[in-house]
């Protein structure tokens, strides 16, 4: 279902001035006052409006660097006063929010480990009630769209209107080049449901490696994201946390200069006509796909009736392996992506099992 939220457009947040994508950049962790100021000055020189830095760092294992704590907020105050930049900090509880409000931090974000916990999100929302603070919500560690939406709704119910989301990917046990594969379909569904909700991409956490950050940032722009949150450190080799996924200011500037930002629409009448014709063709193909799926489910139901009559189990693994192998081979021969073929036919197979199970169980 589509939802409705009263959200202020990004241009009314008073945080971003540069044309193009809105950018938050800075080190994973605020380590020292000198490191903060030096990194911020370099980012200021390339036009970054919002300086991000981790003050409290929720780590997986105890004993890791967990941030400098509240003392680091005074460094961010210097960034505001001396450089004229806005600041952004991750918060995970009421105490963090209260400290940031007192220190005048401009933007807060809720991390993935916190978004997954509605109790903590509600605590943060309650602490922010009555304020005009801008808040971004990272997707939860679990690939659970409703959990992500629920966190946004809690902030909205607390009266906040400067709300956006950050896509940072989802942990996966499957081998992948990225630490947290993006699973773009989830964020596309979020955009479909809430088209006016500002959306940022965090390519640093998706990648887990600086080599992929530029390509992921371009992917985000191609999908119509509003902005980026990127980890940038004056010297990543010496970073106290997540050294491998941070860029130098120079590398970050080079990435921004090569980033291609696309328009949501076009003024070209001819191009609009071409797109309209092609979309009409896709609509016709989709209609035929639906007809064929309906026909396939009818055949599956008839097979289910035969299995019930013969007291045969629903799942025939050898038959399924045979079908999937053939579809993958035929798909690859046609130039289709193997992962797409597996996902599509696995979903169809699961639907067929549900149809046959309903027949055999009589429910």
C-alpha positions as CSV (number, residue, x, y, z in Angstrom):
1,X,0.0,0.0,0.0
2,X,1.1,3.6,-0.6
3,X,1.4,5.8,2.4
4,X,1.3,9.5,3.0
5,X,3.6,11.5,5.2
6,X,3.8,15.2,5.6
7,X,7.5,15.6,4.8
8,X,9.3,18.9,4.0
9,X,11.3,18.9,0.7
10,X,15.0,18.8,1.2
11,X,15.4,22.3,-0.2
12,X,13.4,23.6,2.8
13,X,15.6,21.9,5.4
14,X,18.2,24.7,5.3
15,X,21.1,22.3,5.2
16,X,22.2,22.0,1.5
17,X,23.1,24.8,-0.8
18,X,25.0,23.3,-3.7
19,X,23.2,22.2,-6.9
20,X,23.1,18.5,-7.7
21,X,23.0,15.7,-5.1
22,X,22.9,16.6,-1.4
23,X,26.1,15.3,0.2
24,X,27.0,14.4,3.8
25,X,30.7,13.5,4.1
26,X,33.2,13.0,6.9
27,X,35.1,10.4,8.8
28,X,33.5,7.2,10.1
29,X,34.7,8.3,13.6
30,X,35.7,11.6,15.1
31,X,39.1,10.7,16.5
32,X,40.8,13.8,17.5
33,X,40.0,17.5,17.3
34,X,42.8,18.0,14.8
35,X,41.6,15.1,12.6
36,X,38.1,16.5,12.6
37,X,39.1,20.1,11.8
38,X,41.6,19.1,9.1
39,X,39.1,16.7,7.3
40,X,36.3,19.3,7.6
41,X,38.5,22.1,6.1
42,X,39.4,19.9,3.1
43,X,35.7,19.0,2.6
44,X,34.7,22.6,2.9
45,X,37.1,23.5,0.1
46,X,35.3,21.2,-2.3
47,X,31.8,22.5,-1.5
48,X,30.5,20.0,1.1
49,X,27.7,21.5,3.2
50,X,27.2,18.9,5.9
51,X,30.1,17.3,7.8
52,X,29.3,13.9,9.3
53,X,31.3,12.1,12.0
54,X,30.6,9.3,14.4
55,X,30.7,10.3,18.0
56,X,29.3,7.1,19.5
57,X,30.2,4.0,17.6
58,X,28.1,0.8,18.2
59,X,30.6,-2.0,17.4
60,X,29.9,-5.7,17.0
61,X,32.6,-6.8,19.5
62,X,33.5,-5.3,22.8
63,X,37.0,-3.8,23.0
64,X,36.8,-2.1,19.6
65,X,36.9,1.7,19.4
66,X,33.5,2.9,20.3
67,X,33.8,6.6,19.7
68,X,35.2,9.5,21.7
69,X,31.8,10.2,23.2
70,X,30.2,13.5,24.2
71,X,33.5,15.4,24.3
72,X,33.7,15.2,20.5
73,X,30.6,17.3,20.1
74,X,32.6,20.4,21.0
75,X,34.8,19.7,17.9
76,X,31.7,19.7,15.7
77,X,30.8,23.0,17.2
78,X,34.1,24.4,16.0
79,X,33.3,23.0,12.5
80,X,30.0,25.0,12.6
81,X,31.5,28.2,14.0
82,X,34.8,28.4,12.2
83,X,33.9,26.8,8.8
84,X,30.2,27.6,8.5
85,X,29.4,23.9,7.8
86,X,26.4,22.0,9.1
87,X,27.0,18.8,11.2
88,X,25.5,15.4,11.4
89,X,25.8,12.7,14.1
90,X,24.5,9.2,14.6
91,X,22.3,8.7,17.7
92,X,21.2,5.5,19.3
93,X,19.4,6.5,22.5
94,X,17.7,9.3,24.4
95,X,21.0,10.4,26.0
96,X,22.7,10.8,22.6
97,X,19.7,12.9,21.3
98,X,19.8,15.2,24.3
99,X,23.5,15.7,24.0
100,X,23.2,16.6,20.3
101,X,20.3,18.9,20.9
102,X,22.3,20.7,23.6
103,X,25.4,20.9,21.3
104,X,23.4,22.3,18.4
105,X,24.1,19.4,15.9
106,X,22.1,20.1,12.7
107,X,21.2,16.6,11.6
108,X,20.8,13.3,13.3
109,X,20.8,9.9,11.8
110,X,19.6,6.6,13.2
111,X,21.9,3.7,12.4
112,X,21.0,0.2,11.1
113,X,21.6,-1.5,14.5
114,X,19.1,1.0,16.1
115,X,16.5,1.0,13.4
116,X,16.0,-2.7,13.9
117,X,14.8,-2.0,17.5
118,X,11.4,-0.2,17.7
119,X,11.9,0.4,21.4
120,X,15.0,2.5,20.8
121,X,13.5,4.2,17.8
122,X,10.5,5.2,19.9
123,X,12.8,6.5,22.7
124,X,14.6,8.6,20.1
125,X,11.3,9.9,18.7
126,X,10.1,10.8,22.2
127,X,13.3,12.7,22.9
128,X,13.0,14.7,19.6
129,X,9.3,15.5,20.1
130,X,8.8,19.3,19.9
131,X,12.1,19.9,18.0
132,X,12.6,20.9,14.4
133,X,15.6,18.6,13.9
134,X,16.3,16.9,10.6
135,X,16.6,13.1,11.0
136,X,17.7,10.4,8.6
137,X,16.9,6.7,9.2
138,X,19.1,4.0,7.9
139,X,17.6,0.7,6.7
140,X,17.6,-2.0,9.4
141,X,20.1,-4.8,9.3
142,X,17.2,-7.2,8.5
143,X,15.8,-6.8,5.0
144,X,12.4,-5.8,6.4
145,X,10.8,-2.9,4.6
146,X,8.0,-2.6,7.2
147,X,10.5,-2.2,10.0
148,X,12.2,0.6,8.1
149,X,8.9,2.3,7.4
150,X,7.8,1.9,11.0
151,X,10.8,3.8,12.2
152,X,10.0,6.7,9.9
153,X,6.4,6.7,11.1
154,X,7.4,6.9,14.7
155,X,9.4,10.0,14.0
156,X,6.6,11.5,12.0
157,X,4.1,10.8,14.8
158,X,6.4,12.7,17.1
159,X,5.9,15.8,15.0
160,X,9.1,15.7,12.9
161,X,8.8,16.8,9.3
162,X,12.4,16.9,8.2
163,X,12.7,13.1,7.8
164,X,14.6,11.1,5.2
165,X,16.1,7.6,4.8
166,X,19.5,6.2,4.1
167,X,20.1,3.0,2.2
168,X,23.2,1.2,3.4
169,X,22.6,-2.3,2.1
170,X,21.8,-5.5,3.9
171,X,24.1,-8.2,5.4
172,X,24.1,-11.4,3.4
173,X,25.6,-14.9,3.9
174,X,25.9,-15.2,0.1
175,X,29.4,-14.5,-1.5
176,X,29.4,-11.0,-2.9
177,X,31.8,-8.2,-3.7
178,X,30.1,-5.9,-1.3
179,X,30.0,-6.2,2.5
180,X,26.3,-5.3,2.5
181,X,24.7,-6.0,-0.9
182,X,22.4,-3.2,-1.9
183,X,19.3,-5.2,-2.7
184,X,18.0,-2.3,-4.7
185,X,14.5,-3.7,-5.1
186,X,13.8,-3.0,-1.4
187,X,14.7,0.7,-1.7
188,X,12.8,0.9,-5.0
189,X,9.7,-0.3,-3.2
190,X,10.3,2.3,-0.5
191,X,10.5,5.0,-3.2
192,X,7.3,3.7,-4.8
193,X,5.4,3.8,-1.5
194,X,6.8,7.2,-0.4
195,X,7.9,9.1,-3.5
196,X,8.4,12.4,-1.6
197,X,10.5,10.9,1.2
198,X,14.2,12.2,0.7
199,X,16.5,9.2,0.0
200,X,20.2,9.1,0.5
201,X,22.6,6.3,-0.3
202,X,25.5,5.2,1.9
203,X,27.9,3.6,-0.6
204,X,30.6,3.3,2.1
205,X,28.7,0.8,4.1
206,X,27.3,-1.0,1.1
207,X,30.8,-1.5,-0.4
208,X,32.9,-2.1,2.7
209,X,35.8,-1.3,0.4
210,X,36.6,2.1,-1.2
211,X,37.2,0.5,-4.6
212,X,33.4,0.2,-5.2
213,X,32.2,3.5,-3.8
214,X,32.2,5.5,-7.0
215,X,30.2,2.9,-9.0
216,X,27.7,2.5,-6.2
217,X,27.3,6.2,-6.0
218,X,26.6,6.4,-9.7
219,X,24.1,3.5,-9.3
220,X,22.3,5.6,-6.7
221,X,22.2,8.6,-8.9
222,X,20.8,6.6,-11.8
223,X,18.0,5.4,-9.5
224,X,17.1,8.9,-8.6
225,X,18.5,9.2,-5.0
226,X,18.5,12.7,-3.6
227,X,21.9,12.5,-2.1
228,X,24.9,10.6,-0.7
229,X,26.4,9.9,2.7
230,X,30.1,9.1,2.2
231,X,32.8,8.3,4.7
232,X,35.9,10.6,4.0
233,X,39.0,10.7,6.2
234,X,42.1,12.9,5.9
235,X,44.2,9.7,6.0
236,X,42.2,6.5,5.8
237,X,45.2,4.3,6.4
238,X,45.3,5.7,10.0
239,X,41.6,5.6,10.7
240,X,40.5,4.1,14.0
241,X,37.5,2.4,12.5
242,X,36.4,1.1,9.0
243,X,39.7,2.2,7.4
244,X,39.1,0.2,4.2
245,X,35.8,1.9,3.2
246,X,36.9,5.6,3.6
247,X,38.0,7.9,0.9
248,X,40.6,10.7,1.0
249,X,39.2,14.2,0.4
250,X,41.0,14.2,-3.0
251,X,39.5,10.9,-4.0
252,X,36.1,12.0,-2.9
253,X,36.4,15.2,-4.9
254,X,37.4,13.2,-8.0
255,X,34.4,11.0,-7.5
256,X,32.0,13.9,-7.3
257,X,33.5,15.5,-10.4
258,X,32.8,12.4,-12.4
259,X,29.4,11.7,-11.0
260,X,26.7,12.0,-13.6
261,X,23.4,13.2,-12.2
262,X,20.4,12.5,-14.3
263,X,17.1,14.3,-14.6
264,X,13.9,12.9,-13.4
265,X,12.2,13.9,-16.6
266,X,13.1,15.4,-20.0
267,X,11.9,18.4,-22.0
268,X,12.4,16.6,-25.3
269,X,9.1,15.9,-26.8
270,X,10.6,13.3,-29.2
271,X,12.4,11.5,-26.4
272,X,9.1,11.4,-24.4
273,X,7.3,9.9,-27.4
274,X,10.0,7.2,-27.7
275,X,9.7,6.3,-24.0
276,X,5.9,6.3,-24.2
277,X,6.0,3.8,-27.2
278,X,8.5,1.6,-25.4
279,X,6.5,1.7,-22.1
280,X,3.4,0.7,-24.0
281,X,5.3,-2.3,-25.4
282,X,6.4,-3.3,-21.9
283,X,2.8,-3.0,-20.7
284,X,1.7,-5.4,-23.5
285,X,4.5,-7.8,-22.6
286,X,3.5,-7.6,-18.9
287,X,-0.1,-8.4,-19.7
288,X,1.0,-11.5,-21.7
289,X,3.3,-12.5,-18.8
290,X,0.3,-12.3,-16.4
291,X,-1.8,-14.4,-18.8
292,X,0.9,-17.0,-19.0
293,X,1.4,-17.1,-15.2
294,X,-2.3,-17.6,-14.8
295,X,-2.3,-20.5,-17.3
296,X,0.8,-22.0,-15.5
297,X,-0.9,-21.9,-12.1
298,X,-4.0,-23.7,-13.6
299,X,-1.7,-26.4,-14.9
300,X,0.0,-26.6,-11.5
301,X,-3.5,-27.0,-9.9
302,X,-4.3,-29.9,-12.2
303,X,-1.0,-31.6,-11.3
304,X,-1.9,-31.1,-7.6
305,X,-5.2,-32.9,-8.2
306,X,-3.3,-35.8,-9.8
307,X,-0.9,-35.9,-6.8
308,X,-3.8,-36.0,-4.4
309,X,-5.4,-38.8,-6.3
310,X,-2.2,-40.8,-6.3
311,X,-1.2,-39.9,-2.7
312,X,2.1,-38.4,-4.1
313,X,4.2,-35.8,-2.2
314,X,4.0,-32.2,-3.5
315,X,7.8,-31.5,-3.7
316,X,9.7,-33.5,-6.3
317,X,13.2,-32.2,-5.9
318,X,14.7,-34.1,-8.9
319,X,12.0,-32.6,-11.2
320,X,12.6,-29.1,-9.8
321,X,16.4,-29.4,-10.2
322,X,15.8,-30.4,-13.8
323,X,13.5,-27.5,-14.6
324,X,15.7,-24.9,-13.0
325,X,18.9,-26.2,-14.7
326,X,17.1,-26.1,-18.0
327,X,15.8,-22.5,-17.4
328,X,19.2,-21.3,-16.3
329,X,20.9,-22.8,-19.4
330,X,18.2,-21.5,-21.8
331,X,18.3,-18.1,-20.2
332,X,22.0,-17.8,-20.3
333,X,21.9,-18.8,-24.0
334,X,19.5,-15.9,-24.6
335,X,21.8,-13.4,-22.8
336,X,19.7,-13.3,-19.6
337,X,21.1,-12.9,-16.1
338,X,21.4,-16.2,-14.2
339,X,20.5,-14.6,-10.9
340,X,17.4,-13.1,-12.4
341,X,16.3,-16.5,-13.9
342,X,16.8,-18.3,-10.5
343,X,14.9,-15.6,-8.6
344,X,12.0,-15.6,-11.0
345,X,11.5,-19.3,-11.4
346,X,12.1,-20.0,-7.7
347,X,9.2,-17.6,-7.0
348,X,7.0,-19.3,-9.6
349,X,7.9,-22.7,-8.1
350,X,7.0,-21.6,-4.6
351,X,3.7,-20.3,-5.9
352,X,3.0,-23.6,-7.6
353,X,3.8,-25.5,-4.3
354,X,1.3,-23.3,-2.5
355,X,-1.4,-24.0,-5.1
356,X,-0.8,-27.7,-4.9
357,X,-0.6,-27.7,-1.1
358,X,-4.0,-26.0,-0.9
359,X,-5.5,-28.7,-3.1
360,X,-3.9,-31.6,-1.2
361,X,-4.6,-30.2,2.2
362,X,-8.2,-29.2,1.3
363,X,-7.7,-25.8,2.8
